[in-house]
Amino acid sequence: MPWQDNYKLLIGSIVPRPIAFVSTRSADGVNNLAAFSFFNGVCPKPFIVAFAPMRRGATGEKKDTLRNIEETGEFVVNVVSEALVAPMSRTNPEFGPEVDEFEVAGLTPVPSDLVSPPRVMESPIQMECKLVQVVEFGEEAGAGSLVLGHVIKMHIAPSVYRDGKIDPDALQAVGRMAGDEYARITDRFPFRRSTLNDFAPQGDKG
Ligand SMILES: Cc1cc2nc3c(=O)[nH]c(=O)nc-3n(C[C@H](O)[C@H](O)[C@H](O)COP(=O)(O)O)c2cc1C
């Protein structure tokens, strides 16, 4: 199938997707900001996250985010709360590498502690990352790369942090659906996970 058709199936089937709002800095010192919903956590020790920038649909070129990460080995993942959706969507056009999308979006860069790309002040959770590995899947339009990063410092707004956990109602993170649609995480339901104990013969239950 043409990659565009596969893409529609991919973004319609894997929903809702978390969004990494990734800040990077080029070797020349230009800040860059872009959203990636092919994003997830990998493991907590070491603390690894992953996201996947595709090649540009028209030319097959690498996106600025990937080029910057390959140049500097550093990036910041900023979590997208509902209030950030409007400024984030302004960073979607494929601006040239000379454009600082912090300015386009009207967002505030704050210096990171351990990496050169700035954090997004308005984001409630910011993860400073060092590049671990880029896995490339082709070089043409429709291809992409998997970027694995080691989170070396996390900044969490006190308003979303309770007893070592993130409060989802305070965070108001959004998920990406297909096209221009997003999902709120407000319709949640509890369901207890089974344990081995549930399958033990009655007499063995403690
Ligand atoms: C919510 C959202 C999610 C996105 N997810 C992805 C993604 O997972 N992969 C991708 O290549 N582009 C994704 N994009 C598009 C990129 O953000 C866009 O191509 C951007 O211009 C890349 O910027 P850069 O060249 O500065 O890296 C997404 C855009 C939005 C608004």
The ligand as an SDF file (V2000), in Angstrom:
LIG
                    3D

 31 33  0  0  0  0  0  0  0  0999 V2000
    0.2260   16.8660   17.8650 C   0  0  0  0  0  0  0  0  0  0  0  0
    1.2470   16.6160   16.8040 C   0  0  0  0  0  0  0  0  0  0  0  0
    1.8880   15.3970   16.7430 C   0  0  0  0  0  0  0  0  0  0  0  0
    2.8620   15.1440   15.7730 C   0  0  0  0  0  0  0  0  0  0  0  0
    3.4880   13.9350   15.7470 N   0  0  0  0  0  0  0  0  0  0  0  0
    4.4790   13.7000   14.8370 C   0  0  0  0  0  0  0  0  0  0  0  0
    5.1940   12.4570   14.8530 C   0  0  0  0  0  0  0  0  0  0  0  0
    4.9700   11.5670   15.6990 O   0  0  0  0  0  0  0  0  0  0  0  0
    6.1600   12.2690   13.9160 N   0  0  0  0  0  0  0  0  0  0  0  0
    6.4800   13.2320   13.0110 C   0  0  0  0  0  0  0  0  0  0  0  0
    7.3890   13.0550   12.2090 O   0  0  0  0  0  0  0  0  0  0  0  0
    5.8240   14.4340   12.9830 N   0  0  0  0  0  0  0  0  0  0  0  0
    4.8420   14.6770   13.8780 C   0  0  0  0  0  0  0  0  0  0  0  0
    4.1800   15.8890   13.8770 N   0  0  0  0  0  0  0  0  0  0  0  0
    4.5670   16.9000   12.8820 C   0  0  0  0  0  0  0  0  0  0  0  0
    5.8360   17.6410   13.2850 C   0  0  0  0  0  0  0  0  0  0  0  0
    5.6430   18.2950   14.5330 O   0  0  0  0  0  0  0  0  0  0  0  0
    6.1690   18.6720   12.2010 C   0  0  0  0  0  0  0  0  0  0  0  0
    6.5560   17.9980   11.0260 O   0  0  0  0  0  0  0  0  0  0  0  0
    7.2190   19.6790   12.5710 C   0  0  0  0  0  0  0  0  0  0  0  0
    7.2600   20.7000   11.6200 O   0  0  0  0  0  0  0  0  0  0  0  0
    8.6170   19.0950   12.6580 C   0  0  0  0  0  0  0  0  0  0  0  0
    9.4620   20.1480   13.0250 O   0  0  0  0  0  0  0  0  0  0  0  0
   11.0310   20.1540   12.8870 P   0  0  0  0  0  0  0  0  0  0  0  0
   11.3940   20.0790   11.4250 O   0  0  0  0  0  0  0  0  0  0  0  0
   11.3980   21.4680   13.5040 O   0  0  0  0  0  0  0  0  0  0  0  0
   11.5690   18.9860   13.6600 O   0  0  0  0  0  0  0  0  0  0  0  0
    3.1930   16.1610   14.8280 C   0  0  0  0  0  0  0  0  0  0  0  0
    2.5320   17.3950   14.8760 C   0  0  0  0  0  0  0  0  0  0  0  0
    1.5730   17.6270   15.8540 C   0  0  0  0  0  0  0  0  0  0  0  0
    0.8930   18.9650   15.9170 C   0  0  0  0  0  0  0  0  0  0  0  0
  1  2  1  0
  2  3  1  0
  2 30  2  0
  3  4  2  0
  4  5  1  0
  4 28  1  0
  5  6  2  0
  6  7  1  0
  6 13  1  0
  7  8  2  0
  7  9  1  0
  9 10  1  0
 10 11  2  0
 10 12  1  0
 12 13  2  0
 13 14  1  0
 14 15  1  0
 14 28  1  0
 15 16  1  0
 16 17  1  0
 16 18  1  0
 18 19  1  0
 18 20  1  0
 20 21  1  0
 20 22  1  0
 22 23  1  0
 23 24  1  0
 24 25  2  0
 24 26  1  0
 24 27  1  0
 28 29  2  0
 29 30  1  0
 30 31  1  0
M  END
$$$$
